Amino acid sequence: MTTAKEQLPRDVSHELRSPLTRIKVLLELIEPPERVAEIRSDIRELEVLINSILESARHFHRLDNLKKEEVDQRDVVGVVILRQGQWVDDLVLEKPAQPVIARIERNLFTRVVDNLLVNAPNHGQPAGRPVVVRVTESGGTIELTAADSGPGIRAQVLPHLVEPFYQADTSRSRENAGFGLGLNLCRTIVAAHGGVLILLSRLGQGTQQALVRLPR
């Protein structure tokens, strides 16, 4: 049953790719040009979804055999911040002077931090108000938080944000909003490391976008 569950997303994704390839070829024969552009946009959306499903399936498969190492969480967050490109000036890192060490699989956990930091600037963060990222340790527990000053999220929506394909705002395009797979994967990765992912937010007061607790 486990093997079948792992294989299903890969099989479905493979089967979806073939008709998409044929549609791309047929597009070259369609007029008028503006209609072609609309169809191409739909195809791109499907391709992003297929790639997201494959990537999630690949990560879920790795969770059964984590290759953990002792990693300074300050370094992980620092590297992810530098990757943010145009958003880098909108992120502020607060960290202790001493190393904050946890046993993690570096690549998977980097994916978690990257997803959480990308969410904050993309969801209504006011210009000139930085997203504050904190790395702390207390009582044998490591905490990573990303707090923004955006519009906040309704309390009844918060529990659903980690569900696959869930969109709190159905008016937003998939291009900007994604497919709702990121937070679901983040929660699973954090749980596989013995931690917990908590989302806290209030309307009009911004979002403590994520609170990740890990055992030292």
N, C-alpha and C positions, 0 to 999 in steps of 0.2 A: 504493500500500500504506500509506504514511504517513497519507494522508487518510482511508482506510478505518479505520485503527486509532484515529484521533482521533474519527471519527464514531460508532463502535460504542458506546462508553459512553453518549453522548448519546441514541442511538436506543433502546438498551435501557432507559435510565432513563425516557425518555418513554413507552415501551410499558408500563412497570410502573406509572406514575402512573394510567393510565386504570382498570384494575381496582381499584386501591386506592380511587379516588374512588367507584366503584360500591359497594364493600364498605362504605364509610362510610355511604352512604345506607341500605343494607339493615340496618345495625346498629340503626337506630331502630325496626325492626320485630321485634327479637329479644328473647326473654325466656329465662331470668331475668336481672336486672340484673348479677349477678356474672359471668355468662358474657360479657356485653357488655364489661365492663371488661377481661377477659382478651384479647378480640379487639382491643379498642382499643390495648392495650399492644403487641400484635404488629404492628399497623398503624404505630404510632409508630416501632417499631424498623425496619420496612421503609422508612419515609420518611426516617429518619436515614441509612440505608445509601444510598438513592438520592441524597440530597443530597451525601453524602460522595463518591460516585462522580463526580457532576457537577462538584463543586468540584475534585477531583483532576484530572479531564480538562481542566478550564479552566486550571489551573496548569501542567500538562504542556505544553499548547499554547503558553503564554507563554514557555516556556524557550528556544524557538528565536529569540526576539526580545527579549532582555533590555534594559531601559532603565536602564542603570547610571548611578550618580552617586556622588560621593565622600561617604561618610557616616561619621560618628563612631560606632563600635560601642558606645561607652558610652551614647550617647543612645538607640540602638535598644533595648538591654537595659533601660535605665531606664524607657522608655515601656512596655515589655511588663510589667515588674514592677508598675507602677502599675495595670495592667489586671486584676491577679489578684484583686481584691476581697478576700474573706475570707482568702486565702492571703498577702496582701501582707506581713503581719507575720512570716511564716515564711520569707521570702526575704531573704538578705543579699547585697548587691552589693559585690564588691571590684574596684576599678579603678584604673589609674594616674592621676596628676594631669594628664598630657598627653593630647591627643586621640589616638585610635586609629582611623586612617582606612583604609577599604577601599572599593573600587569595587563597589557592589552595587545590585540593584534593591530599594529600601527595603521595599516592601510584601511581596514574596515572602520576603525574608530575615526580616522581622518575623514572618511565619508560622512560620518555622523556630524562632526563639527562643521564641515563644509555645508551640509544641508541646512543646519540650523542658522548659520551666519548668512546664507543666501536668502533665507526666508525673511529675515528682518528688513533689509533695505527694499525688498520687492513688495512689501505689503504696507505701503502708505507712510513710511518714515518721513517726517517733515525735513525739508532742506535745512542744513545747518545744525541739526540735532543728531549727534552721533549715537550709534548703537554701542552700548557698553558691554563688553565681554569680560567676565570675571572668572579667574581660576583660584579656588580657595581649598583649604584643607582644615578639618576640625574633627577631633575625636575619632580618627581613623577613617573618616569619610572624605572623599574628594568631590567637590562640586564644580561644575562648569555651568555658567549661566550666560544668556544673551538677552539683554533687556533693551527694548526699543521705546520710542515715544509716539508710536503710530496711533491709529484710531481705536485699537483694542478689538477684542473678540467677545461675542456674546457667550454667557456662561453655558447655555444649552448646546452651543456648537462645540465647545472645547473637547468633550469626550470623543467626538466623532472625527477629529482631525487626524487621528492615527489610523483611521480605517482606509483601506485601499479604495481609490477612485472617488473619495468623498471631496466635494467642493462646497465650502461655506458660502461662496458668492457665485451663483450660477450665471451671473451676467458677465463674469470675467472670461476672457478667451483662454483656450487651452494653451496657446502659445505663451501667455504670461503666467498662467496659473499652474501649469503642469497637470499631472494625472493623479495626484494624491497618493503616490507610492512612496515618496521620500520619507515622510514622518513614520509611516508604518514600518519601513525597513529600519529606520533609526531606533525605534522602540525595541525591535527584535534584536538588533545588534547590541544595544545597551544591556538588555536582559540577559543575553548570552554571556556577558562579562560580569554578571552578578549585580548589575546596577538597575536603576529605574529612571525613566524619562517622564518628567512632569511638566505640563503646560499650564501656565498661570496668566490670566489676563483680565482686564476690566475695561468696559467700553469707556472711551474718552480718556483713559489713563495709560494707554499703551500696553504692551505685552512683555512680561518676563518670558520671552519667546520659548525658552527652554531651561529647565533645571535638570541637569544630568548628575545623578549621584552614583559614585563608584566606591567600592571598598578599596582601601589603600593596598 
